[in-house]
Amino acid sequence: MRTKLPVSAWGHAILHAAALVRLRPTASHQYSPLQLVLGKQPDISHLLVFGCVVYVPIAPPQRTKFGQQRRLGIYVGFDSPSIIRYLEPLTGDVFTARFADCHFDETLYPPLGGDDKPSKERREISWYTPSLSQLDPCTNQSELEVQKIIHLQNIANQMPDAFTDT
């Protein structure tokens, strides 16, 4: 809520939270899931506050010697410890950048749309998701496969647990 991002940006927040869950210990283990898989403690030096300001370097063909060297972005997560994802405030487009090249200010939260004036109209992010219905139309065969999966799931739910020791 503090980030001033619209509800349509919550998908990025959920993806960021899911990545954080892999890094923290669980209630049943003193180690994180990632630590159990890799065998070593995960690096958390790249973790930042969601929605904070990030200043990303402008690529050499677009920048001039006396012009701006960095542009404003909104941090929305990371792909790896060395790659971050950020939103371009004016358009809401998602880009990636190298963590080492960026500067962060975790105390500022820019609004989507680029201006600091509160407006009644909030800019929303359009999640472009091409429909797969034309690639895989619903047929009788696909319906039968779904029914088989549901039937097998019901059978599995009714079977006694083979790993319990009475």
N, C-alpha and C positions, 0 to 999 in steps of 0.2 A: 504494500500500500504506500509505503514511503517513497517508492521509486518514481511515482507520478506516471507510470506506464498504464495503458488501458488494459481492460480485461483480456483483450485478444493477445496480449503478450504473456499471459499466464502459461501458455504452452512452453515458452522458453524457461519460465521459472520452474515448471515441473521437470523438464529435462535437466536443468541445473541441479535441482534437489535430488533427482535420481542418481546423478553422478556423485553427489556428496554422500549419499547413502552407502555407495560402494567403498568410500574412503573411511567411514567411521566404524568403530567396533559395534557389534550387535549385543543384544541383551543376553544371548546364550553363550557368547564367546568374548574373550578379552581382546581378540584380534579382529581387524576389519576383514570383510570378504576378499578384498583385493590382496591383503597381506596373507591370507590363507592360501590364495592361489599362487602368488608370486614368491612367497617365502621370505619376503623382506618388507619392512615398514614403508608404506607409500609416501612419496614426496608431496607435501601440501603447501609448498612455498608459492605455488601459482594460484592459490585460492583467494578470491576477492569478493567484495560485496556485490551481490546481484543488482544490476541497474545503475551502477556508479558510472562516472565519467571516465572515458578512455580517450586519450589523444593518440591517434594512429598516424604513422608517417604517410605522407602523400608520395605516390610512386614518382620516380624521377622524370618521366615524360610529362607529367601533369604539373609539376611544381617548378617554380622559377627561383632564381638565386635570391631575389629580394622579396619574394612572396611568402605566403604561409608554408611552413614545412610539415605541419600536422593538421589533421582535421578531427573534429569532435565526433565521438561515437558513444553508444550506450552498451556497456558490458552485459552480456546475457549468457555467459558460460564459456566452457572450454571444450575443445575436441581432444586435447592431450595437454600435458604440462607445458608444452612449448607453443601451442596454438590456441588462440582465444576466438570466440565468436562475439561479434558486436553488431548492433543495429545502427544504421545511418539515420539520425534523428528526423531529417526532412522527409524521407521516403518510406522508412520502416523496413528497408531491405537488409538482409542478413549477410555479413561478410566475415571473413576470417583474417587474422593477422598473427604475426609472430609475437609472442609474449615479451621477448627481450627488447623488441623495438618500440613497445608502447609505454606510455606514461599514464598512470591511473590517479584519480582523486576520489577516494572512497567516501568523501564527505559531501560531494555534490551529486545530485540526481537530475539530469536534464529531462524535460518532457519530450514525448514523441511529437514531432511537428516543428521543433526547433525554436519556439519562442517561450519565454518565461512568463508571459502574461496568461493568467487563467482565462480560458475561453469556455463557452458553453459547448462548443463542438470539439470533441476529442478525436484525434486521429486514431484510426483502428488499423491493425495489421491484417492484410489479406493473406490467408494461408492458402497458397496456390497448391491444390492437391488434384492432379489430373485424375479423372474417374477411370477406374479399371473395368467398368461394366462392359465397355465395348471390346475389351481384350479378352474377357472371360465371361461371356453371357451366361445367365442362369439357365441350365438345361436339366433334363430329367436325370442325367447321369450325375451331375454335381449335387442335385438334391438327394439322390441315393447315397452318395458318399458322405454327405453331412449326416444323414440318418444313421449310417453305419457307425460314424464316429460317436454320435450321441448314444447309440445302443451300447457300444463298447465302454463308454464312460460310465453308463449305468451299471453294467456288469462289474466293472472295476470298483465302483462305490459299494456294491453289495458283497464283495468278497471279503472274508476276514483278513485282517492284517497279518501277513506271514512273519513279520519281524517282531511281534510282541511276544514276550515271554511270560506266560501265565504261571 
